[in-house]
Amino acid sequence: MLNSFPSVGWALLGSIWFGVSDLAVIFIQVAILAPFALINISEGLREMDADNQEMAHSFSRRRTSIFTLVMFPMLYPYIVAALRIAYGVAWKVSLVSELFGAQTGLGYLLMDAQGKGRIDLVFAICLAIVVFYVVGEKLIVDPLSRR
């Protein structure tokens, strides 16, 4: 249900509920990105074999050991996939949420540049976003996916 609610709707609700603040931006990000992560991780949980869980219980009865040694390694690809999706969508969501609910940030700068007719600044901000995205992907997401 949460995944079907439009992003702009979350942005408007966050701005109404929390005003123009950083809390509104954080709320909007979480409200939009949480369903992506939850859906991916729930699919990983659905794919877990009952045999693997039974095997894990035969070696250890401690839940922490079962989770860290069996369940987490099996869920890791789904968690990384959820992170990759959330990271890609987060840049778009952050711009939308900053357009509606912030007085700082790249989304705010885009809105300000658009209002003043500064096309050069719009292109510069878009280029900066692409650079930030690629750097984050190469430094954070790719090393986690290779692990």
N, C-alpha and C positions, 0 to 999 in steps of 0.2 A: 504494500500500500504506500509506504513512504517513497518508494522509487518512482511511483507514478505521479507524485505531486511535482508541479513544474518548479524549476530552479528560480525563476523570477518570482513565483509565489512565495517561496521561502525568503527571498531577498526582501520582498515587501513586508512580509510578516515580521521578520527580524528587525527591520527598520522601525516598524510601528511599535513593536513590543519593547525594544531596547533603545530606541532613538538612534541618533547618529553617534555611534561609539564603536570602540574596538570589540566590545562584547557582542554587538550585533553581527560584526563580521565573523567572529568565532562561531557564534550560533549558526549562522547561515552555512558556513563551511561544514560543520559537524552534521547539520540536518541533511545536507545534500550528499556528503561523502559516506556517511555511515551505512546507508543501504547498499552501496556498492561493495563495501568491505564485508558486511554481514552476509550478503548473498553468496559471495565467493567462498567465504570460510564455511558457511553452512553446506555448500556443495562438497567441500572437502570432508566435512564430518559425515555426510551421507555416503561418501565413497569408502569410508573406513570399513574394513572387514570385521565381522564378528570373530573370525578365527584369530586375527591379529590381536584383538582385545583379549580374547581368552588366553592366548599365548603369553601376553604381557602379565595377566593376572597369575599365571602359573609360575612366573619367575619372581614376581614381587607383589605384595599386597598394598604397598604404600602408593597412594594416589599420585604423590609428587614424582616418584620414580617412574610410574607408568606414563604420566604425562610427558615428562622431560625426555625419556628414553624411547618411547614408542609413538605416542600420539603427536607430539610436537614435530618430530621429523617427518611424519606422514602428512601433517598439515602445512609444513613449511612452503611447499610449492604454491599452495593456494593462498597463503599469507603474502608471499612475494607477488603473486599475480594481483591480489587485491591492492597491495601497495603501489604497484605499477599503474593500475587503472586509476586509483585515487590520486596519485601524483599528477597524472596527465590531466584529469578533470579538475583538480584543485586550482590550477592556474586559471582556468576559465571561470570557475566559480568565484575565486578571489576577486577577479576583476569585476564581475557582476555585483558581488556583495559590496565591494568598495565604491562602486558607482552609486549604490543606494544608501549605504550605511556607514560611510567613513569620511573623515576630513583630511586623511593622509593616504598614502599608498599609490600604487601605479594606476589602479582604477580611477581614483580621484584625479590624478594627473591627466589621464586620458579624457575624462569628462571636461576638465578645465581647458585642456588644449583644444578639444572639439568646440567648446563654447567660444573660444577666442579665435577660432579658425586657423590654428597653428598646425598645419598638416605635417610640417617637418618634425614637430615634437611628437605627434601621433606615431609617425614611422619610427622615430628614435625609441619611443617607449615599447613599441611592438618588437623591435629588434632586441632591445634589452631583455624582454620577456623570453624570447626565443633563446638567447644566450644563457640566461639563468636556468631555463628548463633543461637545455642540453648539458650544462655543467652539473646540475643536480642529478640528472639521469646517469651520467658517466661516473660521478663520484659516490653516489649513494645507492641507487637502484641496481645498476649493473653489478657492482661487487656483491650485493646481497643475492642476486639471482644466480651468480656463478658459484656461490657457496654450497 
